[in-house]
Amino acid sequence: MTALTLSTSSAATVRADAVVVGVAKGAKGVVVAPGAEAVDKAFGGKLAAVLETLGASGAEGEVTKLPAADGLKAPVVLAVGLGEAPGKDDAYDNEALRRAAGSAARALTGSKKAGFALPVEDAEAAAAVSEGALLGAYSYIAHRGNGNGQNAKGAKKNDAKSAPLAEVALLGTKPRDKEFKAAAERSQALAAEINRARDLINMPPNDLDPKAFAAEAQAAAKEFGLKVEVLDEKALKKGGYGGLLGVGQGAATPPRLVRIAHTHAKATKTLALVGKGITYDSGGISLKPAGHNETMKCDMSGAAAVFAAVVTAARLGLEVNVTGWLALAENMPSGSATRPGDVLTMYSGKTVEVLNTDAEGRLVLADALTRASEETPDAIVDVATLTGAMVLALGNRTFGIMANDDAFRTSVHEIAEEVGEQSWPMPMPSELRKGMDSPVADIANMGERMGGGLVAGLFLKEFIGEGITWAHLDIAGPAFHEGAPWGYTPKGGTGSAVRTLVRLAERTAAGDLG
């Protein structure tokens, strides 16, 4: 994990491999952002002009490196674009700062230390820069060579040039200020757990099956003082968890249901988080077509997000009870696999006709949602890479939000936008429910093809306890990034929804959600 320090040093005096400054697009060209005054002075007040000569425009995420001028201790200046410059009396947007810091950290791969002289006028801005830098510095290297930087012959495979930026020094901050210290500590805990989620998502499915995922939860629970309970296949069968068992019965590794909980003695509210944890999704008997299997290790991203959020709540000592439910299974085709046409009896007692075994996420979530409802939490939020339909609707960077309470849906959406996660509130049209009517069971796991993401939400709603506020986050788009890295978003697992869940827990602890 990249180290983070708060520093009173200026951009001119910091001893580092590079100093990072911000530039933006002004009305008449490139403008230098606050924090870079000392660097601009070293360039005789012509830093913007020099950067324009090198082709810089100040566009978001644009990175320009140049040798430092006399008077600077760092040998390299890295200018990163912040996008459009704000008005005279306005501050830079926190998400713009977060993305810029991430771009800079990625560009400084192989460096030991960098001083970040981006605009940090308050603790919130400092938190944004810290988060962006720590998330941007992420790299998954566990399976390169033998996992510790050595290949089979002992030669270094991951040398210093490919190692993540080792230390971020946040310049112009107040190390002794309570708000700045708290912001830094929160950023470190949050980034560490988002990166934990990313590691799990990126882990190959032959290393992360339901049993191994449960072991990861047990190890974290021991480290951070969490309560954990793992239901194995015997306990699931005894308890009647037909959804989990039905999805997992075709795999060599049986399913698990993990309950992991952070409790606080002063807590008055309880938040239940439920995550879809399909550690590999082949589609089952309804096998996915060629070209759709290669990234299906990411189908446990919802469970990874829930897991990370619970651990973060514990690390931050939030005064709220946060219970995570990880619904873990592999969806594989075999002679013992569930077939289209089979009827499963769920933990709730409802029967489900399985029309498509590739609509498995809703089946494992249904059991977990029913079990979570039994504890009567104040709210339940489930997170899942649930439907391709949601990706078609909202693209690869935005997750959908559905809920049985409009005010709660609005709150979750506002929280997501506040922390920099793109989301959009989605409806739950009652007329789509009829499409899931089954002639042989209480409900089918498929309905109308059009509006498939909404149909999935309506299915899940059937398994929420009466009177419990609930929201569903379909993160199928942003959970796994297949393109080139951008901002603080890496290629592969992203840790989508963790920031939203953590801020939701903080708001609940503060009593801001009623």
C-alpha positions as CSV (number, residue, x, y, z in Angstrom):
1,M,0.0,0.0,0.0
2,T,1.3,3.4,-0.9
3,A,2.2,5.5,2.1
4,L,0.5,8.9,2.7
5,T,2.0,11.8,4.7
6,L,0.8,15.3,5.3
7,S,3.5,17.9,4.8
8,T,3.9,21.6,5.5
9,S,6.7,21.7,2.9
10,S,6.2,23.8,-0.2
11,A,6.5,22.5,-3.8
12,A,9.9,24.2,-4.0
13,T,11.4,22.7,-0.9
14,V,10.0,19.1,-0.8
15,R,12.6,16.5,-1.4
16,A,11.0,13.9,-3.7
17,D,11.4,12.3,-7.1
18,A,8.8,14.6,-8.5
19,V,6.4,17.4,-7.6
20,V,2.8,17.3,-8.9
21,V,1.0,20.5,-9.8
22,G,-2.4,21.2,-11.2
23,V,-3.2,23.1,-14.4
24,A,-6.6,23.9,-15.9
25,K,-8.2,25.2,-19.0
26,G,-8.8,28.9,-18.7
27,A,-10.5,31.4,-21.0
28,K,-7.2,32.4,-22.6
29,G,-5.3,29.1,-22.3
30,V,-3.6,27.1,-19.6
31,V,-3.8,28.4,-16.0
32,V,-1.8,27.2,-13.0
33,A,-3.9,26.0,-10.1
34,P,-3.4,27.0,-6.5
35,G,-0.7,25.1,-4.8
36,A,1.8,25.5,-7.6
37,E,2.8,29.1,-6.9
38,A,6.3,28.2,-5.8
39,V,6.9,26.1,-8.9
40,D,5.5,28.8,-11.2
41,K,7.9,31.3,-9.4
42,A,10.8,29.0,-10.1
43,F,9.9,29.1,-13.8
44,G,9.8,32.9,-13.7
45,G,6.1,33.0,-13.7
46,K,6.0,31.3,-17.1
47,L,5.0,27.7,-16.1
48,A,1.7,27.9,-18.0
49,A,3.5,29.2,-21.1
50,V,6.2,26.5,-21.0
51,L,3.5,23.8,-20.6
52,E,1.5,25.2,-23.6
53,T,4.7,25.0,-25.6
54,L,4.9,21.3,-24.7
55,G,1.3,20.8,-25.9
56,A,-0.5,20.9,-22.6
57,S,-4.1,22.2,-22.5
58,G,-5.2,21.6,-18.9
59,A,-7.7,19.0,-20.0
60,E,-8.8,16.5,-17.4
61,G,-6.3,13.7,-16.8
62,E,-3.7,15.1,-19.2
63,V,-0.2,14.6,-17.8
64,T,2.9,16.6,-18.8
65,K,6.4,16.0,-17.4
66,L,9.2,18.5,-17.5
67,P,12.6,19.0,-15.9
68,A,12.4,21.2,-12.8
69,A,13.7,24.7,-12.9
70,D,16.5,26.0,-10.6
71,G,15.3,26.5,-7.1
72,L,13.2,23.3,-6.9
73,K,14.5,20.4,-4.8
74,A,12.6,17.8,-6.9
75,P,14.2,17.0,-10.2
76,V,10.9,16.6,-12.1
77,V,7.7,18.6,-12.3
78,L,4.5,16.7,-13.3
79,A,1.6,18.9,-14.4
80,V,-1.8,17.2,-14.4
81,G,-4.9,18.6,-16.0
82,L,-7.9,19.5,-13.9
83,G,-10.3,20.3,-16.7
84,E,-12.2,23.6,-16.9
85,A,-10.9,26.2,-14.4
86,P,-13.6,27.2,-11.8
87,G,-14.9,30.7,-11.4
88,K,-13.0,33.3,-9.4
89,D,-14.7,32.6,-6.1
90,D,-15.2,28.8,-6.7
91,A,-13.1,25.9,-5.7
92,Y,-12.0,22.9,-7.8
93,D,-14.4,20.0,-7.9
94,N,-13.4,17.2,-5.5
95,E,-13.9,14.6,-8.1
96,A,-11.7,16.5,-10.6
97,L,-9.0,16.6,-7.9
98,R,-9.5,12.9,-7.2
99,R,-9.1,11.9,-10.8
100,A,-6.1,14.2,-11.4
101,A,-4.3,12.8,-8.4
102,G,-5.0,9.3,-9.7
103,S,-3.6,10.1,-13.1
104,A,-0.5,11.6,-11.6
105,A,0.1,8.6,-9.3
106,R,-0.2,6.2,-12.3
107,A,2.3,8.4,-14.3
108,L,4.8,8.1,-11.4
109,T,4.9,4.4,-11.3
110,G,8.4,3.4,-10.2
111,S,9.0,6.5,-8.1
112,K,9.8,6.4,-4.4
113,K,8.2,9.7,-3.4
114,A,6.1,12.4,-5.0
115,G,5.0,15.7,-3.5
116,F,1.4,16.6,-4.5
117,A,0.9,20.4,-4.7
118,L,-2.7,20.3,-5.9
119,P,-5.4,22.7,-4.5
120,V,-6.1,21.5,-0.9
121,E,-7.9,24.5,0.6
122,D,-9.7,22.4,3.1
123,A,-9.8,18.9,4.5
124,E,-12.4,17.7,2.0
125,A,-10.1,18.6,-0.9
126,A,-7.2,17.0,0.9
127,A,-9.2,13.8,1.2
128,A,-10.1,13.8,-2.5
129,V,-6.4,14.2,-3.5
130,S,-5.4,11.5,-1.0
131,E,-8.0,9.1,-2.2
132,G,-7.2,9.7,-5.8
133,A,-3.4,9.2,-5.4
134,L,-3.7,6.1,-3.2
135,L,-6.3,4.5,-5.6
136,G,-4.3,5.6,-8.7
137,A,-1.2,4.0,-7.4
138,Y,-2.9,0.5,-7.2
139,S,-1.3,-2.4,-9.1
140,Y,-2.2,-6.1,-8.9
141,I,1.0,-8.1,-9.1
142,A,0.2,-11.2,-7.1
143,H,0.4,-13.6,-10.0
144,R,3.4,-12.2,-11.9
145,G,6.3,-14.6,-11.5
146,N,5.8,-16.4,-8.3
147,G,3.8,-13.6,-6.7
148,N,6.7,-11.8,-4.9
149,G,8.5,-10.2,-7.8
150,Q,10.6,-13.2,-8.7
151,N,10.2,-15.6,-11.6
152,A,10.9,-19.3,-11.5
153,K,14.6,-18.7,-12.2
154,G,14.9,-16.1,-9.4
155,A,15.4,-13.1,-11.7
156,K,13.5,-10.0,-10.8
157,K,10.4,-9.7,-12.9
158,N,8.7,-6.7,-11.2
159,D,11.6,-4.3,-10.8
160,A,11.5,-0.9,-9.2
161,K,10.4,0.7,-12.5
162,S,7.1,-1.1,-12.5
163,A,6.4,-0.8,-8.7
164,P,3.6,1.5,-7.6
165,L,4.5,5.0,-6.3
166,A,5.8,4.3,-2.8
167,E,4.9,7.5,-1.0
168,V,2.5,10.4,-1.5
169,A,3.4,13.6,0.4
170,L,0.4,16.0,0.5
171,L,1.9,19.4,0.4
172,G,0.5,22.6,1.9
173,T,-1.5,20.8,4.5
174,K,-1.8,21.0,8.2
175,P,-0.4,17.8,9.8
176,R,-1.5,18.8,13.3
177,D,-5.0,19.9,12.3
178,K,-7.7,17.5,13.5
179,E,-9.7,17.7,10.3
180,F,-6.8,17.2,8.0
181,K,-5.5,14.3,10.2
182,A,-8.9,12.7,10.2
183,A,-9.2,13.1,6.4
184,A,-5.9,11.5,5.8
185,E,-6.6,8.5,8.2
186,R,-10.0,8.0,6.5
187,S,-8.5,8.1,3.1
188,Q,-5.9,5.6,4.0
189,A,-8.4,3.1,5.5
190,L,-10.9,3.6,2.6
191,A,-8.3,3.2,-0.1
192,A,-6.8,0.1,1.5
193,E,-10.2,-1.6,1.6
194,I,-11.1,-0.5,-2.0
195,N,-7.8,-2.0,-3.1
196,R,-8.6,-5.1,-1.1
197,A,-11.8,-5.4,-3.1
198,R,-9.9,-4.9,-6.3
199,D,-7.5,-7.6,-5.4
200,L,-10.3,-10.1,-4.8
201,I,-12.0,-9.1,-8.1
202,N,-8.7,-9.5,-10.0
203,M,-7.9,-12.8,-8.4
204,P,-8.2,-15.7,-10.8
205,P,-11.2,-18.0,-10.1
206,N,-8.9,-21.0,-9.5
207,D,-7.6,-19.1,-6.4
208,L,-10.8,-17.5,-5.2
209,D,-13.7,-20.0,-4.9
210,P,-16.5,-19.7,-2.3
211,K,-14.4,-21.5,0.3
212,A,-11.4,-19.3,-0.2
213,F,-13.5,-16.1,-0.2
214,A,-15.0,-17.1,3.1
215,A,-11.5,-17.7,4.5
216,E,-10.5,-14.1,3.4
217,A,-13.5,-12.8,5.4
218,Q,-12.5,-14.9,8.4
219,A,-9.0,-13.6,8.3
220,A,-10.1,-10.0,8.1
221,A,-12.6,-10.5,10.9
222,K,-9.8,-11.7,13.2
223,E,-7.6,-8.8,12.2
224,F,-10.2,-6.0,12.7
225,G,-12.3,-7.4,15.5
226,L,-15.4,-8.3,13.4
227,K,-17.9,-11.0,14.1
228,V,-18.0,-13.7,11.4
229,E,-20.2,-16.7,10.7
230,V,-19.8,-19.0,7.7
231,L,-22.6,-21.3,6.6
232,D,-21.1,-24.3,4.6
233,E,-23.1,-26.6,2.3
234,K,-24.3,-28.7,5.3
235,A,-25.6,-25.7,7.1
236,L,-27.2,-24.3,3.9
237,K,-29.0,-27.5,3.3
238,K,-30.2,-27.8,6.9
239,G,-31.4,-24.2,6.7
240,G,-33.2,-24.6,3.4
241,Y,-31.2,-22.1,1.3
242,G,-32.4,-23.4,-2.0
243,G,-31.2,-20.4,-4.0
244,L,-27.5,-20.7,-3.0
245,L,-27.6,-24.5,-3.2
246,G,-29.3,-24.5,-6.5
247,V,-26.8,-22.2,-8.1
248,G,-23.8,-23.9,-6.6
249,Q,-24.8,-27.5,-7.1
250,G,-23.1,-27.9,-10.5
251,A,-19.7,-26.8,-9.2
252,A,-16.9,-28.8,-7.5
253,T,-16.6,-26.2,-4.8
254,P,-19.9,-25.8,-2.8
255,P,-21.4,-22.4,-1.9
256,R,-21.1,-20.4,1.3
257,L,-23.1,-17.7,3.0
258,V,-20.9,-15.4,5.1
259,R,-22.2,-13.0,7.7
260,I,-19.5,-10.5,8.8
261,A,-20.5,-7.7,11.1
262,H,-19.1,-4.5,12.7
263,T,-20.9,-3.5,15.9
264,H,-20.5,-0.4,18.0
265,A,-21.6,-0.1,21.6
266,K,-23.2,3.3,21.0
267,A,-24.9,2.4,17.7
268,T,-28.6,3.0,17.4
269,K,-29.0,2.0,13.8
270,T,-28.2,-1.1,11.8
271,L,-27.4,-1.2,8.1
272,A,-27.4,-4.6,6.3
273,L,-25.3,-4.9,3.1
274,V,-25.8,-7.9,0.8
275,G,-23.4,-8.8,-1.9
276,K,-23.6,-11.1,-4.9
277,G,-20.5,-13.3,-4.8
278,I,-20.5,-15.5,-7.9
279,T,-16.7,-16.3,-7.9
280,Y,-17.1,-17.6,-11.5
281,D,-20.1,-17.4,-13.7
282,S,-20.1,-19.7,-16.7
283,G,-23.9,-19.2,-17.1
284,G,-24.4,-22.8,-15.9
285,I,-26.5,-25.0,-18.3
286,S,-27.6,-21.8,-20.0
287,L,-23.9,-21.4,-21.0
288,K,-22.6,-18.0,-21.9
289,P,-21.5,-17.6,-25.6
290,A,-17.9,-17.4,-26.6
291,G,-16.4,-14.0,-25.7
292,H,-18.5,-13.5,-22.6
293,N,-16.6,-15.8,-20.2
294,E,-13.2,-14.2,-20.0
295,T,-14.1,-11.6,-17.3
296,M,-16.6,-13.6,-15.3
297,K,-14.3,-13.8,-12.4
298,C,-15.6,-10.3,-11.6
299,D,-19.1,-11.6,-10.8
300,M,-18.3,-11.4,-7.1
301,S,-17.7,-7.7,-7.2
302,G,-20.8,-7.0,-5.2
303,A,-19.6,-9.2,-2.4
304,A,-16.2,-7.7,-2.5
305,A,-17.7,-4.2,-2.2
306,V,-19.8,-5.3,0.8
307,F,-16.8,-7.0,2.5
308,A,-14.6,-3.9,2.0
309,A,-17.3,-1.6,3.3
310,V,-17.8,-3.6,6.5
311,V,-14.1,-3.7,7.2
312,T,-13.8,0.1,6.5
313,A,-16.6,0.8,9.0
314,A,-14.7,-1.2,11.6
315,R,-11.4,0.6,10.8
316,L,-13.1,4.0,11.1
317,G,-14.9,2.9,14.3
318,L,-18.3,4.1,12.9
319,E,-21.1,4.4,15.5
320,V,-23.4,2.2,13.5
321,N,-23.9,-1.6,13.2
322,V,-23.0,-2.7,9.7
323,T,-23.7,-6.3,8.8
324,G,-22.4,-7.8,5.5
325,W,-23.9,-10.8,3.9
326,L,-21.7,-12.5,1.2
327,A,-23.7,-14.9,-1.0
328,L,-20.9,-17.0,-2.5
329,A,-21.2,-19.6,-5.2
330,E,-19.7,-20.8,-8.5
331,N,-22.2,-21.2,-11.4
332,M,-20.9,-24.1,-13.5
333,P,-22.4,-26.6,-15.9
334,S,-22.3,-30.3,-15.0
335,G,-24.4,-33.4,-14.6
336,S,-25.5,-32.1,-11.2
337,A,-26.2,-28.5,-12.2
338,T,-29.6,-26.9,-12.0
339,R,-31.5,-27.1,-15.3
340,P,-33.8,-24.7,-17.0
341,G,-37.2,-25.8,-15.9
342,D,-36.2,-26.8,-12.4
343,V,-38.0,-25.4,-9.4
344,L,-36.1,-24.3,-6.3
345,T,-37.5,-23.7,-2.9
346,M,-35.9,-20.6,-1.5
347,Y,-34.9,-19.8,2.1
348,S,-38.1,-17.7,2.3
349,G,-40.2,-20.7,1.4
350,K,-41.1,-19.3,-2.0
351,T,-40.7,-21.5,-5.0
352,V,-38.8,-20.2,-8.1
353,E,-39.0,-21.7,-11.6
354,V,-35.5,-21.4,-13.1
355,L,-36.0,-20.4,-16.8
356,N,-32.4,-19.4,-17.3
357,T,-29.5,-20.6,-15.1
358,D,-27.5,-17.5,-16.1
359,A,-29.9,-15.4,-14.1
360,E,-28.3,-16.9,-11.0
361,G,-27.3,-13.8,-9.1
362,R,-30.8,-13.0,-8.1
363,L,-31.2,-16.5,-6.7
364,V,-28.3,-16.3,-4.3
365,L,-29.2,-12.7,-3.4
366,A,-32.8,-13.8,-2.6
367,D,-31.7,-16.2,0.1
368,A,-29.3,-13.6,1.6
369,L,-31.9,-10.8,1.5
370,T,-34.4,-13.0,3.3
371,R,-31.9,-14.0,5.9
372,A,-30.8,-10.3,6.3
373,S,-34.4,-9.3,6.7
374,E,-34.8,-11.6,9.7
375,E,-32.6,-9.3,11.7
376,T,-34.9,-6.4,11.0
377,P,-32.2,-3.8,10.1
378,D,-33.1,-0.2,9.5
379,A,-32.2,-0.6,5.9
380,I,-30.8,-3.1,3.5
381,V,-28.7,-2.4,0.4
382,D,-27.7,-5.1,-2.0
383,V,-24.8,-4.7,-4.5
384,A,-24.5,-6.9,-7.6
385,T,-23.1,-7.2,-11.1
386,L,-26.6,-8.3,-11.9
387,T,-27.6,-7.6,-15.4
388,G,-26.2,-6.8,-18.8
389,A,-29.4,-4.8,-19.4
390,M,-28.2,-2.2,-16.9
391,V,-24.9,-1.8,-18.9
392,L,-26.9,-1.3,-22.0
393,A,-29.0,1.3,-20.2
394,L,-26.3,3.3,-18.4
395,G,-23.0,2.3,-20.0
396,N,-19.7,1.1,-18.4
397,R,-19.2,3.9,-15.8
398,T,-22.6,4.3,-14.1
399,F,-24.5,2.0,-11.8
400,G,-28.2,1.9,-11.4
401,I,-30.2,2.3,-8.2
402,M,-33.6,0.9,-7.4
403,A,-35.4,1.0,-4.1
404,N,-38.8,0.3,-2.4
405,D,-38.6,3.9,-1.0
406,D,-38.2,6.9,-3.3
407,A,-36.6,9.1,-0.6
408,F,-34.0,6.4,0.2
409,R,-33.2,5.9,-3.5
410,T,-32.6,9.7,-3.8
411,S,-30.4,9.7,-0.7
412,V,-28.3,6.8,-2.0
413,H,-28.0,8.5,-5.4
414,E,-26.9,11.8,-3.8
415,I,-24.4,10.0,-1.6
416,A,-22.9,8.2,-4.7
417,E,-22.6,11.5,-6.6
418,E,-21.0,13.2,-3.5
419,V,-18.2,10.6,-3.2
420,G,-17.6,10.6,-7.0
421,E,-19.3,7.4,-8.1
422,Q,-21.5,7.8,-11.1
423,S,-25.0,6.5,-10.5
424,W,-28.6,6.9,-11.7
425,P,-32.0,6.3,-10.0
426,M,-34.0,3.7,-11.9
427,P,-37.8,3.0,-11.7
428,M,-39.5,-0.2,-10.7
429,P,-42.6,-0.4,-13.0
430,S,-45.2,-2.7,-11.4
431,E,-46.4,-3.9,-14.8
432,L,-43.1,-5.8,-15.3
433,R,-43.9,-8.1,-12.4
434,K,-46.5,-10.0,-14.3
435,G,-43.9,-11.3,-16.8
436,M,-42.4,-13.4,-13.9
437,D,-45.6,-15.3,-13.3
438,S,-45.0,-19.0,-13.4
439,P,-47.5,-21.8,-14.1
440,V,-45.6,-24.2,-11.8
441,A,-44.0,-22.0,-9.0
442,D,-44.6,-18.8,-7.1
443,I,-42.3,-16.8,-9.4
444,A,-39.9,-17.4,-12.3
445,N,-36.4,-16.0,-12.3
446,M,-36.9,-14.4,-15.7
447,G,-39.5,-12.0,-17.1
448,E,-39.8,-9.6,-20.0
449,R,-36.5,-9.1,-21.9
450,M,-37.0,-5.4,-22.3
451,G,-36.3,-3.7,-19.1
452,G,-34.4,-6.7,-17.8
453,G,-32.4,-4.8,-15.2
454,L,-35.7,-3.5,-13.8
455,V,-37.2,-7.0,-13.8
456,A,-34.3,-8.3,-11.8
457,G,-34.9,-5.5,-9.2
458,L,-38.5,-6.5,-9.0
459,F,-37.6,-10.1,-8.4
460,L,-35.3,-9.1,-5.5
461,K,-38.0,-6.9,-4.0
462,E,-40.1,-10.1,-3.5
463,F,-37.6,-11.3,-0.8
464,I,-37.3,-8.1,1.3
465,G,-39.0,-8.3,4.7
466,E,-42.1,-6.3,5.2
467,G,-41.6,-2.7,6.3
468,I,-37.8,-2.8,5.7
469,T,-36.3,0.0,3.6
470,W,-34.2,-1.4,0.7
471,A,-32.1,-0.3,-2.2
472,H,-30.5,-2.3,-5.0
473,L,-27.3,-1.2,-6.8
474,D,-26.6,-2.9,-10.1
475,I,-22.9,-2.3,-10.7
476,A,-22.6,-4.5,-13.8
477,G,-21.1,-1.6,-15.8
478,P,-18.5,0.0,-13.5
479,A,-17.4,-3.0,-11.5
480,F,-14.8,-4.2,-14.0
481,H,-12.9,-1.9,-16.4
482,E,-11.6,-3.6,-19.5
483,G,-10.1,-0.5,-21.2
484,A,-7.0,1.6,-20.5
485,P,-6.7,3.0,-17.0
486,W,-8.0,6.5,-16.5
487,G,-7.9,8.8,-13.5
488,Y,-7.7,6.6,-10.4
489,T,-9.6,3.8,-12.2
490,P,-7.3,0.8,-13.1
491,K,-7.7,-1.9,-15.7
492,G,-9.6,-4.8,-14.1
493,G,-11.5,-4.6,-10.8
494,T,-12.5,-1.1,-9.7
495,G,-14.0,-1.5,-6.2
496,S,-17.2,0.2,-7.4
497,A,-19.8,1.1,-4.7
498,V,-17.4,0.8,-1.7
499,R,-17.2,4.6,-1.3
500,T,-21.0,4.9,-1.6
501,L,-21.6,2.2,1.1
502,V,-19.1,3.7,3.5
503,R,-20.5,7.2,3.2
504,L,-24.0,5.7,3.6
505,A,-22.8,4.0,6.9
506,E,-21.3,7.4,8.0
507,R,-24.5,9.2,7.3
508,T,-26.5,6.5,9.1
509,A,-24.2,6.8,12.1
510,A,-24.6,10.6,12.1
511,G,-28.4,10.2,12.0
512,D,-28.6,12.0,8.6
513,L,-30.9,9.4,7.0
514,G,-33.7,9.6,9.5
